[in-house]
């Protein structure tokens, strides 16, 4: 299983992905699901993948091939992010067919970045090749095991959220997912892109033995317990509701 999330803010973009591809009884394997492409000063892209590994690798390899060989259609020739997302969707369809077709060979992709003259954008590219983008009410997109890490994203993220806050939010979202699903795991990759910077220097890889990951997990667990202990006990509900009814009467 996989968990990847991308966040679109006024300040820029944040991408977070796990690296676990298999979590069997006697074997755990990992593979990076975060891939970057770009030309400093002109355009930058980040691709997150989930689904069939052969299809995912095929998508990344084809994108690299088209760039390296100066093909007429590549991420270096696209004039808009929408056009680039369509291109990625077509490559995905082609690679799925090449791998064998059908549900077993499907792959989902989060694709985001910025081209000079356009705004930073993030898309979720479905296996069928079509795509959706973020919105003001939901400034994030997820693929893979998304349900465990969604609540923190819903509660915290807004378009004007600071970039560093979104990075923390993405990491907590990932920690919550790893806590509930053993098939999602480190290394955890994090990338923060600042709007109009057209460089991607802020990439971080956190291994399983990362002191920072352990400290983040410990602090989050403690803060959750503190918040839980401060909640009003259920007995208050009866007294509260009775007082309200009496006042209304």
N, C-alpha and C positions, 0 to 999 in steps of 0.2 A: 504494500500500500504506500501511499504518498500523501504528503500535505505540502501545498505551496500556497502562498498568499502574496498579492501585490496590492499596494495602497497608492492612490493618487491624491495628492494634496496641492494646494496652491504653491507650496514651497518646493515641491518635487515629487519623486517617486520612491517607494520602498518595496523591495522584493525580499522574501524570506522563503527558503525551501529546506526540506530535510534531504537526506541522501540514502535512505534505506530502500533497497529493492527486494529484499527477501528476509524473512524472519522466521525460518523454520526451526524445528526442535534442535537440530544439530548444525545449522548453518545460518549465518547472518552475513549478507552481502550488501555493499553500498555502491552507489554510482551518483555522481554529481548531476543534479537536475536543473542547475542554473548555468546558462550560457550567454555570453555577451559578444556583441559585434558592434563595430562602429568606426568612425573616422573622427578623431579629436578635432573639436572646433566646428564640426559640421553636422554630425548625427551620431546618436548612440541608441543601442537597442539591448534589451534583456529578454531572454526566453526561458520560461519555466515549463517543465514537461511532467505529465502524469499519464499512466496507462502502459500499454505494451512497450517494453524496453527496446525491442528491435525497431519498432516504428519510430519511437522517440529519437533513437540514434540516427535513423535514416533521415529524419527531418533536419537535425542539426548538421549532419554531413552534407546534405544537399545544399543547405544555405551556405555553408563554408565553401563548397565547390563552386557555386555560382559567383561568390565574391572573388575567390582566388583566381578564377579563370576569366574574370571580366565579362560575364554573361550580360546580354541586354536587359534581362530581368534579374535583379538581385536587390538586396537591401541597400546597396550603394547607389541604385538608380531610381528608387522610389521617390515620389515627390510629396507624398503625404503618409501619415501613419495609417489611415484607413486603407490606402492602396497596399502598404506593406503588410497589413493584417490579412488582406485578401490573398496576397502572394504566399504567406505562410500557410493559410488554409488550403490552398491548392497543392502545395507541397505535401501537407499532411495527408490529403486524400490520395495522392499518388503513392506515397510510401505505405499507406495502409493496404492498397491494392497490391503493391509489390510484395508485401509481407505475407499476403494470403487472403486478406479481406475478412469481413465479418467482425462480430463484437470482440472476439479474442485479440484482434489486432488494432483496436481503436486506441487513439491517444488524444488527450486534451492538452491544450497549450495556453499559458498566459504569456502574452506578448506585449511589451511596452517600451517606451522610449520617447525620443524627440528628434525631429528633423528641423533644421534651420528654417525659420519662418512659420513654424507651426507650434502648437502648445504640446506639452508632455501629455501622453495618453497611455492608457492601459486597456488591453482587450483580452477577453476570454474567447479563444478560438475552439469551437466544438469539433468533434471528429468529422462532422459533415462538411466542415470548411467554413461555415458561417460564424459570425462573431458578435459579441455584445461588448459594451464598454461600461465604465463606472458611471455613477450619477451623484448628484449633490447629497442625496439621502443615503446612498450606499457607496462610499468612496473606496471600495475595496472589491477584489475578486479572488475567489478561491478555487482550487482544484484538488481532487483527492479526498482525503478524510477530513471534510470541512466542518462537521457539526460541532465538534468539541471546542474548537478555537474561535467560533463565531461570536459568542456572547460578548467577549471583551472588545472585539472590533465594533460591534453594534453600539456599545455603551460609550466608547471613548472617541472614536474617529469622527472628525468633521473636516470639511475642506480646508479650514484655517488652522488645523492642528500642526504643531511644529514637527519638523522632520525627525528630530531625535526622539520625540514622544511617540511618533508612529513606529520607529524602529523598536522601541521598548514594547509597544503594543503588539507588534508582529512576533516578537520573541516570546512574550507571555502567551500569545495565541498558540504558538508552536509548543511551548512547554505544557499547556493544558492538553493538547492533542497527544503528545508523547505519554503523558500521565495516564490517559484513558485507552491508548491503542499502542500495543507493543510493536506493531508493524510500521510505525513511524518513528524515526530515530536519527541521531547524529551520524556524521557531521552536519551541523546546521550552517547554511550559508546565508549571509545577509548582505544586501547591496542597497545603498542610499544614493540617489541621484538628485542633485540640486537643479532646479529649473534654470534653463538657459546656460548651464555650465558647459555642456557638450563634452564632458569627460566623466569617467566613472572610476575614480580612485578609491572610493569608500566601500570596499568589499572586504568582508570578514568571514572567516571559516572557523567555527567553534566545534572542536572535537568532543568526543564523549567524556574525556577527562578534563574538560575546560573548567577552571576555577570560576570563571565568570558565570557559566551556565549553572553551576552548583549554587553560587551565591544568589543569582536571580531566582532560582527555584525556591531556595530557602526563604528569601525575603517575601516572595509572593505568597508562599504557604502561610507564613506568619501573619501577614497583613490580612489574608482571607479569614484566618481564625479569629483575629482581633475584631474584624468587621462582624463576623457571625456572632461573637459573644456580646456585641453591643446592640444586637437587634432586640426589639421589644418582645417579651415572652408572649406566647399565644393567649395566656389568661387575660392580657390587657384588651384583647379584641372584644371580649364579651362586655367588659365594663365600658369600653369606648363606645361600642354600638348602642348600649343601653342609655348612656348619657346623651348621645345624639338624638335618639328617639324621644327622650324626655323633653329635650330642648325644643324639638319640632312640634311636640304636642302642646 
